[in-house]
Amino acid sequence: MAAVRYNSFSEFYPYYLTQHDNRLCRRAHFIGTSSAIAAIAQYIDSLNPWWLLLAVVSGYGGAWIGHFVYEKNRPATFGNPWWSFRADWVMYWQMLTGKLSW
């Protein structure tokens, strides 16, 4: 299946949200992203590169668990990796600030 082409991030983001209808999926994303932030902070403090590996594993792990276990769909990052990465941070911020329920 070919990836759908979007002309702008503002066009892509509503689609991205449709792929995260399930609250448990969004929660898994939130926990994974929060864990990745914590691991990056640990890396900055220790300069131990294993923390960077943990950041990647926890960030994507949380997202993939959310999609494969709860949402039962394919992560948008497989078709649109850069906009999906950006959209994940926008969604994270919206959950953190209460603009999107989690």
N, C-alpha and C positions, 0 to 999 in steps of 0.2 A: 504494500500500500504506500503510495507516494505521499510525502508530507504536503499539507496545504500551504500555499504561499500567502503570507500576510504582508500588506504594504506598510504597516506601521505597528509599533508596540501597542498603541491605543486600540487598534483593530484586533491584535492578538490577545490582549489581556482578558477581555470578556470570555473568549473561548477557553483560555487557561482556567478561569474560575469555574466553567462548566465541568471541567475535569476534576474538580475538587468539591463536589456537592456534599459528599459524606463528611460529617464533622470529625469522625475518627481519622479520616484521611488527612484533613487539615491539622488535626492535633498531632498526628505522626510527623507531618512536615514541621510543625512548630517545635516539637521536641528535638527532632533531628537537627534543625537549623540552630537551635539554642545550644545543643551539644557541640556542634561545629564551632560556634563562636567561642564557647568555653575552651575547646581544644586549641584554637588559634591563640587565645590569651595565654594558655599554658606554654605554647610554643614560644611566644614572645618572651615570656618570663624565663624559660629554661634553655631555649635554642636547641631543644631536642627534636629532631625531625620526625620522630615517631608521632608526635602530637599532630603534625600536619596530615599524616596518614589517617589518624583517628578522626580528624576533622572531615576529611573526604568520606570516609566510611560511614560516620554517623550522619552526616548531612544527606548523602544519597541513600543511605540505609533507611533512614526515617521516611524519606519520600517514597522509596520503592515499597516498603512495608505498607504504607498508606494506600498505594495504588493497587498492589497485587492482593493484599489481604482484605481491605475494606472497600475501596472504590471499584475493584475488579475491572480496571482499565489499564491501558498502556501509558506510562508516563509521557507527558508532552515533550519532555526533554529529548526523547528519541527522535522526534521529528523536527523540533525547533530548539536546539540546545541553548543558544545564546539568549533568545527571548524568554525561554523557560527559566533560565538562571535568574535573569532580571525579574521576571514575574514572581518567582519564589520569594525574592527579597521584598517586593512590593506587598505580596500577600502576607508575609511575615510581619511587616510593619503595620499593615491594616489590622491584623489580629492583635498585635501588641498594643495598638492605640484604641482598640474597641470598634473600629469601623467595619470589621468583619468578624462574625462570631467564630469561636473556635471551641 
